[in-house]
Every structure is written in structure tokens, then in C-alpha cells.
Amino acid sequence: MSKRTLEECKEQLQNGDQHTLERRAKRMKELEQIHIDGRLFASQKEWDYTGEASDSYINGNYRSVIFCCACSVDQIFRYEYVKEPTSKYEDLNKCTFGQIINKCKGKDIARLAPFIVEAELLNRIRNMVSVHPLFIDYPVENDPERQIRNKLLLEDIKKLLGLMESVDPKLRRKIEATQLINKVEEKTYVFGEVVKGCSELPFNMNGFWGLIERDILQFLARHAWQILKIIAEGLYGVT
């Protein structure tokens, strides 16, 4: 257990709240509320995950948002699956989110049919961003290690940009047009040209990528929330 006193913890949290209040308020404003009729669907787990997703977005924990949104939709699909007369809950034991989606497709559940594509996209975002790590941070001490690190970074970047293509091609092009300015090298790089190998790598590629990656993760987290909202309101929305 931490050696800090309760008062010290309170003071630290209050200082953090004060410094981050405006950023968190803006993120709260971005997140559209989900309106459903609780009488139609009352899964505690679904709402637990939805609440965690909302809190995580407000606090800037974007990978957690994506994971929790996927868990919430997973709960919805399980619920709709077991409502079918010929379904058994045991059929879903040890099933992943992707397998749940496939089982619902196989059952041809009419209520879920309009949301299968969105659920599959959410599953893909979940797997690529918050479940299966794309990039293992490689320690950099000299040039050979830096080259390996940059290679891993580029693989990570290309996968995330490919994911962006599925969600918003225009935004991907805007990201690729971003100019990276290195004042130490006194050079300007175009992000897309660096990724495609048409330009040399900046000395500190990790620093440049970190700034852009966070924007992409925020966008994908917000899109994951929108998918959850579409599915939850489409099935259980207040009329």
C-alpha cells in the first residue's frame, strides 16, 4: 500500500483536477449521450462498460474507451442471442467478441442484422488498438537500435493509418499531409511521405509520431463510442 496519507492523495487529485478541468470538460462535451429505454434492456454489465468508456474518454484514456465500448456491444449481442428460442447460453462460453458476432450472423437474428457491419468494425478497432499490441517499445541507445525502433514505429503507423482508411479516408489524407518540423535538424518533413518511404526519417521519429498517434486514438475512441450509441439506441432507443 502507498505510504502517502489520505490528505496527500486528496491534494494531488485536486491539483490534477484543476489543471485538467478544461480539457476534460471539452472531451465530455464531445461525447454524445446515449439515450435508451431501460425497460427494454437492463444489462448491468453493459451499463458498467458504457460508464467506464465515458469516464475513460473524459480522462483521455482512449484505448480503454475502445475496449469498453467493444465489451458493451459484446454484452448486447450476447443478450440478443440468448433471447432467440433455439439459443443456449452455453453456446457462448469462451467466445470472443468476433465469435459472438459470427454466431449472431449464423443465427440470422433480424434485430441485429442492421448493426453487424458496425460491430465488425468495432471489433477490428478493438483488436488493432487496445487488445493485440501493434508496437513493442524498443529501447534506443545508439543508431542500430534506433533503426529497429523506427522500423517498428512505421509498421505501427501504417496499420493505424490503414484502420483510419476504413473509418474516414479524408481524415487519413489530412493526417498524411501533416508537416513535421524539426528545429534541431532545421528540416520540415511531410508525414505521409515519411511513412511511404519517399522521405528520410526524422532523427526523432518517436516524438513526432507520439503527437499524431494520440489524435488518431482520440478519433478512433470517439468513433467506437458512436458505434455503441448507434447500436444501443437502434435496439433500445427511447421513442
JOFEN-V604953 format. One record per run of one state. SS is the DSSP state (A for helix, B for strand, O for the rest). FROM is the first residue (numbers start at 1). TO is the last residue. If there is no record, write none. Layout:
# JOFEN-V604953
SS;FROM;TO / SS;FROM;TO
This chain:
# JOFEN-V604953
O;1;5 / A;6;30 / O;31;35 / B;36;36 / O;37;43 / A;44;58 / O;59;61 / A;62;83 / O;84;88 / A;89;92 / O;93;96 / A;97;107 / O;108;109 / A;110;113 / O;114;115 / A;116;131 / O;132;142 / A;143;167 / O;168;168 / A;169;176 / O;177;178 / B;179;182 / O;183;186 / B;187;190 / A;191;195 / O;196;204 / A;205;236 / B;237;237 / O;238;239
